[in-house]
Amino acid sequence: MKLLLAAIVLILVVEANKQEFLMNNTARDMFRAYRDMREANWKNSDKYFHARGNYDAANRGPGGRWAAKVISDARELIPSRSGHGASDSAADQAANRWGRNGGDPNVYRPPGLPKKY
């Protein structure tokens, strides 16, 4: 459900700001972080990958930073509204903001996470 909502928002974002969004490849940065998180399947790594995806996207410029915020907000909308995992969602959003604002994602890196990530 979360992935579907994120995809719908992503489509709307692309249509609203197509040229800048596509040039910035923000969606690719965010998806790469998500894919790496799933692949790593590492305990307590969620916040690191949230921060990293937002950091990479924001480094593409103002359009990337804006798109990362939209995607991150959409991704966290369901948990915060349902009451399930609201505190986890708030922590994810803090990691998202940290990365988007240029903070080093490694602050959230869990011990032992392979260097590949």
N, C-alpha and C positions, 0 to 999 in steps of 0.2 A: 504494500500500500504506500509506504514511504517513497519507494523508488518510482512508483507511478505518479505520485504527486510531484516529485522532483522533476520528472520528465515533462509533465504538463507545464509546470512553471518555466522550465527551461525552454520549451517551445514558445511560450508567450514572450519570454525575455528575448529570444532570438528574433522573433517577429517585430518586437518593439524597438530593438536597437541592433538590427541584423548586421550591418556593415562593421561597426566597431567591435561587437561581440565576437563575430567570426574571426576578425583579424587578430584579436587578442588570444584566441584559443583558451579562454578561461575554462570552458566546460571540459576541455581535455585535461587541464591541470587538476580540476576537482575530481574528475573520474579516475585519473591515475592514482590519486591519493586513496580514493575509495577502493579501487581494485587492489592496490598494494596492501591496504588494511585487511581485506578479505583473504588475500594470499598469505600474508604473514600469520594471521590467526594467532596473534601474540597477546597474552594477558596484559591488561592495562595499557594498551597502545592506542586506544580510540582517540584520546585527546591529542596525541602526537599527530596522527593522520589528519585530524580536523585542522590543526594549526598549520601543518605542512601544505595541505591543499589550498587553504586561504592565502598563505604566504606566497606560494608559487603564482597563484592567480593575481594577487595584488601587485606583484613585481612586474606585471605586464602593463601597468599604468592605471589611470583613473577608471577606465572602462572595465578593466579586469577586476579592480577592487570593488566597483559597484556590482558587477555580475556575481562575484563571489559572495557578497552580502545577500543578494537576492536568492541565490541557490542555497546558501546556508540557512537563511531564515525559513525558506520553504521546507527544507529537510527537517528542521526542528519544530515546525508548526504542529504537527500531529501529536508528538509526545507531550508537548507543553499543554495542549488543549485537553487531552484525554485524562490527565492527572496521573498517568502511569509514566514514571521516569521523569517527572518534571525537574527534579533536582539534577538528574543526569543530563537532561536537555540544557539546563542553565549552565552546567559545567562545559558542555560541548560548545555552547555559544561563547563562553568566555575564551575557550581555546581558538574558536573561529576569529574572534575580535583580535586576540593576541597575534595570530598569524597575519591577518589583514593589515594590522597596524605596524608590521615590520618586525615583530618580536621573533626571536629565534625559536623555531619549532622544537629544537632539541631540549628545551626546558621541560617539555612533556614526554620526552623519549624514555620509555621504560628500560630498566636494566636488562641487558642481554639481547635486545632487539638486534637482529642481524644488520650489519653495516650496509647491506644491499638497499635498505630502506632509509 
